[in-house]
Structure formats: C-alpha cells, structure tokens
C-alpha cells in the first residue's frame, strides 16, 4: 500500500502496527493528504489464532506535527514505538 506521493519522497519509519491500527492511521493520513508507505510483514504465529500480521508504516517527515497529532488522537498519550526514527526527538532516555 502506498499513498500517491512521488517515489523521491524520503519517508521515516513511524512504527509497526496491527492491521486494525493501520487502517485507522491510513484513513486519517489519506483524509489530510499525508504521504505514507505501508509494508505488510508476517511477524510469526499467534498460537491457536494462526499467523499474525503487522505492518510497518513510514511517513513524510515534513508532516511530522500532523502525524504526531493524528497518532495522539487515535492512540492517546501512550509511549511511542521507541524503535521508530519518527519519534527519536521525543525520547526521554
């Protein structure tokens, strides 16, 4: 999945999300025209639930404040994914 942004846009990794969370994020990004990339991953097996799937989401860093606000609106003030390059400036470590 990709937005309609040109290929030369440099994206930063936002984080890894479940399909449900991804659909919420991408719907909001599309509404406001934020460029993104979504890369599906097969993360492993969820026990009796079968394979688990997650998606890596990358976004246009120029839209950082908007992405941050959308993320906060959807998921609250929970800690961001600290592996994400997008949230690197927000670390308290």
Secondary structure as the mmCIF struct_conf table of DSSP 4:
data_model
#
loop_
_struct_conf.conf_type_id
_struct_conf.id
_struct_conf.beg_label_comp_id
_struct_conf.beg_label_asym_id
_struct_conf.beg_label_seq_id
_struct_conf.end_label_comp_id
_struct_conf.end_label_asym_id
_struct_conf.end_label_seq_id
STRN STRN1 UNK A 2 UNK A 2
BEND BEND1 UNK A 4 UNK A 4
TURN_TY1_P TURN_TY1_P1 UNK A 7 UNK A 8
STRN STRN2 UNK A 11 UNK A 18
HELX_RH_AL_P HELX_RH_AL_P1 UNK A 19 UNK A 32
TURN_TY1_P TURN_TY1_P2 UNK A 33 UNK A 33
STRN STRN3 UNK A 36 UNK A 45
HELX_RH_3T_P HELX_RH_3T_P1 UNK A 47 UNK A 49
STRN STRN4 UNK A 51 UNK A 60
HELX_RH_3T_P HELX_RH_3T_P2 UNK A 61 UNK A 63
HELX_RH_AL_P HELX_RH_AL_P2 UNK A 64 UNK A 75
TURN_TY1_P TURN_TY1_P3 UNK A 76 UNK A 77
HELX_LH_PP_P HELX_LH_PP_P1 UNK A 78 UNK A 80
TURN_TY1_P TURN_TY1_P4 UNK A 82 UNK A 83
BEND BEND2 UNK A 85 UNK A 85
TURN_TY1_P TURN_TY1_P5 UNK A 86 UNK A 87
HELX_RH_3T_P HELX_RH_3T_P3 UNK A 88 UNK A 90
#
